[in-house]
Amino acid sequence: MMNNLLRSSIIFIASIALYILPITRTNAYISGIDLIHNPIPTLDEVYLTIDNNDHDNYDVKIDPKTRSSLSQLFQNDYWGRSMDSKSSHKSYRPVTVLSLRAGYFLADLLRMNGLFVQRVINVIIHAILVQMVGRLHQSIFKGNASGIETFIVMSLFMLHPTHIESVVNIANRAHLLSLLFALASLDLNILLASFLYALGLLSCETAVFLYPAVCLTVLSIDICNRDDTIEDAKSKGMCGHIRHRLLRYSLITMITFAYLYLRHELDWIHIPRGLIRPAENPFYTLQGFDRILNYSFVLSIHLVKSFGMGFVDLVGFSHEFGFNCVEKIDSLQDARLFISLLLFVATFTFFVWFCRKPCSSTKTWTWCHERILLFLTFGAWMATLFPISGFIRVGTFISDRIVIASTVASSVLWTRIFCTVLKSSRVEMIGCNSKVKQVAISLIFLSASCPLWFKIQNRSAQWMHPVSLIQSSLETCPQSAKSNLEMSKVYSSGLFGVRTNKEKALFHIEVAQSIDPDYCDVHLQFAQSFVQSGKYLEFENVITKGIICKYTMMEAHSLFQQYWSNVLSNPSMLNNGARERYNVQFNIIQQAILHEKAGGEGVKIDVDSKGDEEL
């Protein structure tokens, strides 16, 4: 018992240290930046900070005068927009938003930087998850798992590189919380477990795919710790356990279906068409066989991420995988489909091997049926990857954060394989029982884990600064239009301590447009670059395109009004035909609005916004 407590304590401290170091320590990517007192928000963290005047999200604010009410918070999406808005991605995460608000309250009490405190909270949540995965392993394999095996399971889960972006970036906390509540609901009394499960659903919209894993895991914990014979099982075996747990399963099922029903009735499920572009998800609009073909490879990418443990990865690490990062599969002759086929064959082979021993009338219930149940449970955890299978339309394309729940299963599986191989080996110093052997196995395992530790340290450091993160993404995926656009913004604005460089800004925006000509976000960035360079005629043409693009319409319209109000109030400019040029641009915008109102399929504009009336 003491050894197990010691191992758990060591793993907990290591889990904290693993991520605390990169979020507090200055490194090559962020020289001269104080990460504790003045950290820089990275990407979507900008929308979740309370001191950002450019991107106010009143749901996370703590000032009673400015924050949203609880009723408003539960009607808004993760980014503070109404769930009924046509610009909402339907990411419904009120519990995660409340956790962020609580984090800022804590930071205010401690008089510390809010963003830093939020990142520390993420690290603590992840460290707790590591402990819960170890406890889950012990619960399922109670009579067939040594302390060293649980230690290895926790270590593998702790060191999984796909967790990085969810731990070090507060915008991805939702995926940690949903898994935390799901694991917490496995081994508690029925009412508390159901309440925690409901909190998980309200933490992240993808938590609904944990439903099969939760139900089958609870059943596995019950069945795999029985000591009944087949005769007993016939009368009170699995059916008896299901009856015993029927209320738990019923409550969880009712909560799940009530959650889905309400979201469906309120039209809070489907992402409005047009919000997801090729720059974010190039396969989003694929149909029929093309969709099945391409998403089978996308699913394979995520499976390899889960099982590869960072040693094997088909596409590498990037915060954005958009247009041309993963090329479309056009035929069955594409060699990449061999990976999907190989994974299918491996899964089938593993199932046959796993269930290789037949049932007998004298064997205990455990070895007769639990293997099939464990395989189904394992499959249910891997099924949490369903959102990126292509069967439903989601905005996510390729993302490490989607993989987190499946790494529970992959960590347990690799540990079982590792110890099974050692136990069956003819080498004398094997097994997982002898203290000497366990120490030897621990040292071998820790030595092999060192590369993962340093990989996490390096990748986490990249996430501490937007520029280093975007640069790393461009190294992995130079064909990302969105990453090129983000880099152009950095060079044109001089943000984050980077020197303004007009040439580099223009280069990256031109690259973004060449990659994806339909990526209309580039027009606003072109307009800002032309203003900085004094190319006003070019600006006039391109700012109009920025207004017609629904994703940049409001910001472009503000810039449009500011520019033309100055020009039209200048008599010398009017003599140069400014009024005529303004009328031309104004008519183009009006035609685009009429085209949208008529239901046109070409240029689109958000006619629900106030920009329509103002124009």
Secondary structure, DSSP 8 states (H G I E B T S, - for coil): -HHHHHHHHHHHHHHHHHHHHHHHS--TTSTT--TTTS----GGGGGG-TT-SSS--TTS---TTTS--HHHHTTB-TTS-BTTSTT------HHHHHHHHHHHHHHHHHT--HHHHHHHHHHHHHHHHHHHHHHHHHHHTTTS--HHHHHHHHHHHHT-GGGHHHHH-GGGHHHHHHHHHHHHTTSS-HHHHHHHHHHHHTT-GGGGGGHHHHHHHHHHHHHTT---BHHHHHHHSHHHHHHHTHHHHHHHHHHHHHHHHHHHHTT-SS--TTSS-TTT-TTTT--HHHHHHHHHHHHHHHHHHHHHBTTB-SS---S---TTTS----STT-TTHHHHHHHHHHHHHHHHHHT-S---SSSBHHHHHHHHHHHHHHHHHHGGGGGGSSSS--S--S-SGGGTTHHHHHHHHHHHHHHHHHHH-SSSS-SSSSHHHHHHHHHHHHHHHHHHHHHHHHHHHHTTSHHHHHHHHHHH-TT-HHHHHHHHHHHHHTGGG----HHHHHHHHHHHHHH-TT-TTHHHHHHHHHHHHT-HHHHHHHHHHHHHSTTTHHHHHHHHHHHHHHHHT-HHHHTTTHHHHHHHHHHHHHHHHHHHHTT-SSS---TTSTHHHH-
